[in-house]
Amino acid sequence: MADFFKSKKFKILIAIVAVLFGMMLYSASSDGVSNIPRNLLTMITTPFQKGTAYVADATGKFFDKFLNASNISKENERLKKELSELNHQLVDYEKMKDENEQLKKVAKIKESHPDMETTTAFVISRDPSDRYSSFIIDKGALQGVAVNDPVITSNGLIGIVTEVSQINARVQTILSPEIDISAYEIGTKELGVISGEIKLAKEGKCKLSILSEQTEIKKGYMIVTAGSSGKFPKGLPIGRVEEVSTESHGFTKYATITPIEPIEKVVTVQVVTKFLGQGSDLLDYIK
């Protein structure tokens, strides 16, 4: 027992008693002797009351997270919906902007073709397996699009409609060997036929064939539609001459043509739904 009174624990206990005794004396001097027990109890219990209040507050906040989870989820859904609507509005705005720009430029072509009627369409998919860059547009029979309608951009001809559904259509481009277009060079007036072949299509080009050995066509010359088949209006730009070469058989020449528009990058097009002479072959009039 004697060891306890000499221990560090006993000294700490004495110090605590001394502090409490001092507080009691201070309380007695300020509030009176009768308030000593109450003040002592308050001093002892206050730390515990503060701790309990802190725990209660933290617990309330913790459970508030779960109670508000439903509201937070609803708010997130509302924000997602608003973001989706804004994205759709942005897409519509960009499409309208492209359409307006296209129409402004196409208006120049229409100046020389006042009879021509067009409808704006957008490329919605491309066939990666097609070597001739065909694509699908978002307009079909319901919008007046039909097979054999020419497809142009603000710069000139790029293809023709080959298949039509109610709401979309397939466009085969001038790079394809399946399409023959009567054409001529605007300076020399030399006639030829625009067609495609796989080797040139890989480079995004086509050819103007059936040129004579004495052709005067040179690099940079402009090729346009002749309009003799009834499939295309006359005078639509097709492309410029890249070079002139001799066919493998050696009897005629052909010109490599760079299309007026990079076909693989086309996004907005105009489908020509009506033009003067549409469906009429010039040869029908030659008896």
C-alpha positions in Angstrom: 0.0 0.0 0.0 2.9 2.3 0.8 4.1 1.8 -2.7 0.8 3.1 -4.1 1.1 6.4 -2.2 4.5 6.8 -3.7 3.4 5.8 -7.3 2.9 8.1 -10.2 -0.8 7.2 -10.4 -1.4 8.5 -6.8 0.3 11.8 -7.7 -1.9 12.2 -10.7 -5.0 11.5 -8.6 -3.9 14.1 -6.0 -3.4 16.6 -8.8 -6.9 16.0 -10.1 -8.4 16.3 -6.6 -6.5 19.5 -6.1 -7.8 20.9 -9.4 -11.4 20.0 -8.5 -11.0 21.4 -5.0 -9.7 24.6 -6.5 -12.7 24.8 -8.8 -15.0 24.2 -5.9 -13.4 27.1 -4.0 -13.7 29.4 -7.0 -17.3 28.4 -7.5 -18.0 29.1 -3.8 -16.5 32.5 -4.0 -18.5 33.5 -7.1 -21.8 31.6 -6.7 -21.9 30.7 -3.1 -21.4 27.5 -1.2 -24.9 26.2 -1.9 -24.0 26.0 -5.7 -20.8 24.1 -5.3 -22.4 20.6 -5.9 -24.3 21.9 -9.0 -21.3 23.6 -10.5 -19.1 20.5 -9.8 -21.7 18.3 -11.6 -21.8 20.7 -14.5 -18.1 20.7 -14.9 -18.0 16.9 -14.9 -20.9 16.3 -17.2 -20.3 19.1 -19.8 -17.5 17.3 -21.7 -19.7 14.2 -21.9 -22.7 16.4 -23.2 -20.5 17.9 -25.9 -19.3 14.5 -27.0 -22.8 13.2 -27.1 -24.0 16.2 -29.2 -21.1 15.7 -31.6 -21.9 12.1 -32.1 -25.6 12.8 -32.6 -24.8 15.5 -35.2 -22.5 13.3 -37.1 -25.0 10.4 -37.0 -27.7 12.7 -38.3 -25.6 13.9 -41.2 -24.6 10.3 -42.0 -28.3 9.2 -42.3 -29.2 12.4 -44.2 -27.1 11.1 -47.0 -29.3 8.0 -47.3 -32.5 10.0 -46.8 -31.5 12.4 -49.6 -30.2 9.8 -51.9 -33.5 9.6 -53.7 -33.7 13.3 -54.3 -30.1 13.4 -55.5 -30.8 10.5 -57.9 -33.9 12.4 -59.3 -31.8 15.6 -59.7 -29.1 13.6 -61.6 -31.7 12.2 -63.9 -33.1 15.6 -64.5 -29.7 17.0 -65.3 -28.9 14.1 -67.7 -32.2 14.7 -69.5 -31.4 18.4 -69.9 -27.9 17.6 -71.2 -29.3 15.1 -73.7 -31.8 17.8 -74.9 -29.1 20.3 -75.2 -27.0 17.9 -77.3 -29.9 17.2 -79.6 -30.4 21.0 -80.0 -26.7 21.4 -80.8 -26.9 18.6 -83.5 -30.0 20.2 -85.0 -28.4 23.6 -85.0 -25.3 22.2 -86.7 -27.4 20.4 -89.3 -29.5 23.6 -90.0 -26.3 25.6 -90.2 -24.8 23.1 -92.8 -28.0 23.1 -94.7 -28.2 26.9 -94.9 -24.6 27.1 -96.1 -25.2 24.4 -98.7 -28.3 26.1 -100.0 -26.5 29.4 -100.3 -23.8 27.8 -102.5 -26.2 25.6 -104.4 -28.1 28.8 -105.3 -25.3 29.7 -107.6 -25.7 26.4 -109.5 -29.5 27.0 -109.7 -28.9 30.3 -111.3 -27.9 28.4 -114.5 -30.6 25.7 -113.8 -33.7 27.6 -112.7 -35.8 24.5 -113.5 -33.9 22.4 -111.0 -35.5 21.3 -107.7 -33.5 19.9 -104.8 -33.9 18.6 -101.3 -31.2 18.7 -98.7 -30.0 15.4 -97.2 -27.3 14.3 -94.8 -24.9 11.3 -95.0 -25.9 8.9 -92.2 -23.6 5.9 -93.0 -20.9 4.6 -95.3 -20.2 1.1 -96.5 -16.5 0.4 -95.6 -16.5 -2.6 -97.8 -17.5 -0.6 -100.9 -14.4 0.5 -102.8 -16.3 3.2 -104.6 -17.4 5.2 -101.5 -21.1 4.7 -101.7 -23.2 6.1 -98.8 -26.7 6.3 -97.3 -28.6 9.5 -96.9 -31.5 10.4 -94.6 -34.1 11.1 -97.3 -36.2 8.6 -99.2 -39.4 8.2 -101.1 -41.4 10.1 -98.5 -39.4 13.2 -99.3 -39.7 12.7 -103.0 -36.3 11.0 -103.6 -36.3 8.4 -106.4 -33.9 6.1 -108.2 -31.6 7.8 -110.7 -31.9 11.2 -109.0 -28.6 13.1 -109.3 -26.8 13.9 -106.1 -24.8 17.1 -105.9 -23.0 19.4 -103.4 -22.5 23.1 -103.6 -19.6 22.4 -105.9 -21.0 19.9 -108.4 -22.0 16.3 -109.1 -20.9 13.5 -106.9 -23.2 10.6 -107.6 -26.7 9.2 -108.3 -29.4 7.5 -106.2 -29.4 3.7 -106.9 -31.7 2.4 -104.1 -34.6 4.0 -102.3 -36.7 3.2 -99.2 -39.4 5.2 -97.6 -37.0 7.1 -95.3 -33.5 6.8 -96.8 -31.6 6.1 -100.0 -28.3 4.7 -101.3 -26.0 6.9 -103.4 -23.5 5.5 -105.8 -20.6 7.9 -106.5 -19.0 8.9 -109.7 -16.0 6.7 -108.7 -18.0 3.6 -109.5 -17.6 1.8 -112.9 -21.4 1.1 -112.7 -22.1 4.7 -113.6 -21.5 6.2 -117.0 -21.9 10.0 -117.4 -21.7 11.8 -120.7 -19.5 14.8 -120.2 -17.4 17.4 -121.9 -14.5 19.8 -121.2 -15.9 23.3 -121.1 -13.0 24.9 -123.0 -12.4 22.5 -125.9 -16.0 21.1 -125.9 -14.5 17.6 -126.3 -16.9 14.9 -125.4 -16.2 11.8 -123.3 -17.7 9.4 -120.8 -17.0 9.6 -117.0 -16.7 6.3 -115.4 -14.7 4.6 -112.5 -12.3 1.9 -112.1 -10.9 0.3 -108.9 -7.3 1.5 -109.3 -8.4 5.2 -109.6 -11.1 4.8 -107.0 -8.4 4.0 -104.4 -7.1 7.5 -105.0 -10.5 9.1 -105.0 -10.4 9.7 -108.7 -12.3 8.6 -111.9 -11.7 8.9 -115.6 -12.9 10.6 -118.8 -12.5 8.1 -121.6 -13.0 7.8 -125.4 -10.8 10.8 -126.2 -9.1 11.0 -129.6 -5.3 10.9 -130.1 -5.5 14.5 -131.0 -7.2 15.6 -127.8 -6.5 19.1 -126.6 -7.5 18.5 -123.0 -4.8 19.3 -120.5 -4.2 19.2 -116.8 -6.5 21.6 -114.9 -9.3 21.7 -117.5 -12.8 21.5 -116.1 -15.2 18.6 -117.0 -19.0 19.1 -116.7 -22.0 17.0 -117.5 -23.3 16.9 -121.1 -26.9 16.2 -120.1 -27.5 13.9 -123.1 -28.7 10.9 -121.2 -31.6 12.4 -119.3 -30.1 11.4 -116.0 -28.2 14.5 -115.2 -28.7 18.2 -115.9 -26.3 19.8 -118.4 -23.4 21.8 -117.1 -22.9 20.3 -113.6 -19.2 20.4 -112.6 -17.7 17.0 -112.2 -14.0 17.6 -111.7 -10.7 18.8 -113.1 -8.2 16.9 -115.3 -5.2 15.5 -113.4 -3.4 14.1 -116.4 -4.0 12.7 -119.9 -2.9 9.1 -120.7 -3.2 6.6 -123.6 -5.4 3.6 -123.1 -3.7 0.1 -122.9 -5.0 -0.8 -126.3 -3.3 2.3 -127.8 -6.1 3.6 -129.9 -7.7 6.3 -127.6 -6.7 8.4 -124.7 -8.3 9.1 -121.3 -8.1 11.8 -118.7 -7.7 11.1 -115.0 -10.3 13.3 -113.1 -10.1 14.6 -109.6 -13.7 15.1 -108.5 -14.9 18.6 -107.7 -15.5 17.4 -104.1 -13.6 15.0 -101.9 -16.3 12.4 -101.9 -15.2 10.5 -98.8 -15.6 13.7 -96.8 -19.0 14.7 -98.0 -21.5 15.3 -95.2 -24.3 17.4 -96.7 -25.7 16.8 -100.2 -28.5 18.0 -102.4 -30.7 15.4 -104.2 -31.9 16.8 -107.5 -35.5 15.6 -107.6 -36.5 17.5 -110.8 -34.8 19.2 -113.7 -35.6 20.0 -117.4 -35.2 17.0 -119.6 -35.2 14.5 -116.7 -35.7 11.0 -118.0 -35.4 12.0 -121.7 -32.6 10.5 -123.7 -31.3 12.8 -126.4 -31.0 9.8 -128.7 -34.8 9.4 -128.6 -35.0 12.5 -130.7 -32.5 11.2 -133.3 -34.4 9.1 -135.9 
